[in-house]
Amino acid sequence: MMNLQDSPGILLPGVADGGPGLFVVDQLDAVSLYSGRMADVFEAVEDVLAQLSAAPNIKVLLVVRTVDVEQDGRLSRLMTADVRAERFPVGELTEDSVRAVLTASGNDPDKMPSCSLPSTPPCAPCRPPNRPPRLTP
């Protein structure tokens, strides 16, 4: 959709030009076998992670629901195959903490669309830093 000339895993190290970079995959659970929405796209994510493994200056942040990591062996191997991988579970979020973050980011929580503020995050982030392994299902 962005009409990139190549894979983000190849382009990001060039853009970073040796400096630090961060590649974020939000909602990795969308490619989980457990959730079953786009499980066939996991290979594309895996390919990008393999490309980024050649760029030690690029960190990777994978955001995924805990249940998907626990139920999909491919996702859990992303966390266990690399000793540098770290999990950062997100605990319960209070309404006050959500309001504080929204306010600090320049948003007025009272002027946001009418919906309840989340009290529990929908996902827990997992981050295999630097060079994620290329895994096969």
N, C-alpha and C positions, 0 to 999 in steps of 0.2 A: 504494500500500500504506500510505502514511502519511496518507492522507485529507487532503492539502493542499488548501486552498481555491483555489489558483491555481498557476501554474508556479513552480518554484524560482527561475527567472530573474527573476521579478517579485517574489517574496516576499523573497528574500535582501537586496536593497538596502533594503527597508523594515525588516527586522530589524537590519541594520547601522546604520541611522539616520544615515547620513553618515560613519560610522566605517569603518575598514578591514574588508574581508570576504574570504573565500576560498571559491570554488566548486570542488570537486574532482570530476572525472570519472575514476574509476579503471577500468581495463580498457576503455579506449576501443576497443581492438582487437576487442571483442565486436561492434561495429557496422561492422567493416571488410569491404570487399568481398573482401579476400584471405582472411580467416579464414572468412567466409561463415556466421557463426552468426546474427546479427541485423542484417544489412546494411540492412534496411528501416527500422531505428530511427535511423539516422544523421540523418534530417531532424529528429527530435525533439531530438537533441543540438544540432544546428545552430540550431534555433529558440531554445533556452535560451541559447546563446551570443550570438545576436543580441539577445535581451532584455537580457542583461547588458552589452551594448555601451553602453547608456545610463547605466551606473553606473560611472564612472571609479574609484570607491573599492573596487570589487570586483575582485580578481585571480582568474585562472582557472588551475587546474593540471590538465592533461590527462596521464594516465598511459597509455602505449601502447607496445606492442612495436615496436622499430625496424623489423622486417621489414614490419609493417603500414603504417607511415608510408612506407616505401620502395615498397611495392607497391600502395597504394591512393591514387590521385591526390587523392581528397577529403580524406584525412587529411594528405597532404603539403602540400596547399594551405593547411591551417590553420596550418602552420609557415612557409610562404613568402609568404603574402598580407599578412601584418602584419609590418612591419619591427621591431616591438617584441617579436616572438616570440623566445623563446630555448629552445634544447634543452639538457637536462641529462642526458646519458647516464649510466646507472648501470653502473659497471664490475663486475668480479668481486668478490664478497663472500667474505671468508675466514670460516671457522668461528669464529675468535676474535673478529672484528668483529661477527658476528651474536650471539654469546654476550654480548659487552659491551653491545650495544644492548638485548638482552632483559633483562639484569641491571639496567641503568640504568633501565629502565622498570618495575622491580619484579617481574619474572618470573624464575623459576629455570629456566634452560634444561634442567637435568637432570630437572626434574619435568614437562616438557612431554610431550605425546603422543609415543610412540616413532615417530619418523621422522627421516630425516637432515636436518640443517640445510642450507639452500640455499647453494650456493657461487657460483651465477650468478643474477642476477635474471631473472625471467620477462619483464620489460618495462623499457623505458626511458622516463622521463617527458619529456613535451614541455609547455611552458607558453606559450601565447599570453597575455601579460598584458593586463589591462584589457579592451579592446574587441575581441574576436575578430570577424573579418569574417563576414558571411553569404555562404556560397558555394553555388553550384549544381553538381551533379555533371556 
